[in-house]
Amino acid sequence: MAGWQCHKQLWLRVHEMDAPELRVDVVLQDRFDQGAEVGALARERFPGGVLIDLPHDDPGRVGATRRLPGGAAGKTPYSSQFCAHHRHARMSAPMQRE
């Protein structure tokens, strides 16, 4: 997945695994924590959904989202991931129009 996101990131992961660019600093960790909080709030706001419980960098997330059995039954997918034209997007929970 790193190669799809950024060629430099892929190169660093292979050749310079201790590069400072790959370290999670306080600001980035705070952003990750905020994302986890948004996900928890989405699951609370839209109960009864289906969680895509795979690591954030697992390329299988897109396929798992496509294979969700509950789409037609009104199940909300949590942490779903989509890909189009080599662009990835991840959602905590989709917005539902009333």
C-alpha positions in Angstrom: 0.0 0.0 0.0 2.9 2.4 0.8 4.0 2.4 -2.9 0.5 3.4 -4.1 0.4 6.2 -1.6 3.9 7.7 -2.0 7.0 6.4 -3.9 9.3 8.1 -1.4 7.5 6.4 1.5 8.0 3.0 -0.2 11.7 3.7 -0.8 12.2 4.8 2.8 10.4 1.7 4.2 12.7 -0.5 2.1 16.0 1.3 2.4 15.9 3.6 5.5 13.5 2.0 7.9 14.8 4.4 10.7 14.2 7.5 8.7 12.7 10.4 10.7 10.0 10.8 8.1 8.6 7.4 9.1 8.4 8.2 12.8 5.1 9.0 14.5 5.5 12.3 16.4 3.2 13.8 19.0 1.2 15.7 16.4 0.6 12.7 14.1 -0.3 10.5 17.1 -2.8 13.1 18.1 -4.3 13.0 14.6 -4.5 9.2 14.8 -6.2 9.5 18.2 -8.7 11.9 16.8 -9.5 9.5 14.0 -10.1 6.7 16.5 -12.4 9.0 18.4 -14.4 9.9 15.3 -14.7 6.1 14.5 -16.0 5.4 18.0 -18.5 8.3 17.8 -19.7 7.0 14.4 -20.3 3.5 15.8 -22.3 5.1 18.6 -24.3 7.4 16.3 -25.1 4.7 13.8 -25.4 1.5 15.8 -25.8 -2.0 14.3 -23.2 -1.6 11.5 -20.4 -3.7 10.2 -16.8 -2.9 11.2 -14.0 -3.4 8.7 -11.6 -4.5 11.3 -8.3 -4.7 9.4 -5.1 -2.7 9.9 -5.1 0.7 8.3 -2.5 -0.3 5.7 -4.0 -3.7 4.8 -4.7 -3.7 1.1 -7.6 -6.1 1.7 -9.7 -3.2 3.2 -11.1 -2.2 -0.2 -12.2 -5.8 -1.0 -13.7 -6.2 2.4 -15.7 -3.1 1.9 -17.0 -4.4 -1.5 -18.0 -7.7 0.0 -20.0 -6.3 2.8 -23.1 -8.5 3.2 -25.3 -5.9 4.8 -25.3 -3.1 2.2 -28.8 -3.8 1.0 -30.1 -4.6 4.5 -29.3 -1.1 5.7 -26.1 -2.0 7.7 -23.7 1.0 8.1 -20.1 0.1 7.2 -17.6 1.4 9.7 -14.0 2.1 8.7 -14.8 1.3 5.0 -12.2 2.1 2.3 -12.8 2.8 -1.3 -10.4 3.2 -4.2 -10.8 4.8 -7.7 -8.2 5.9 -10.1 -5.4 5.0 -7.6 -6.9 7.3 -5.0 -8.0 5.9 -1.6 -10.6 7.2 0.7 -11.6 5.9 4.1 -14.8 6.7 6.0 -15.6 6.2 9.7 -19.3 6.0 8.7 -21.2 7.3 5.7 -23.6 10.2 6.1 -27.2 9.2 5.7 -29.7 11.6 4.1 -33.0 11.9 5.8 
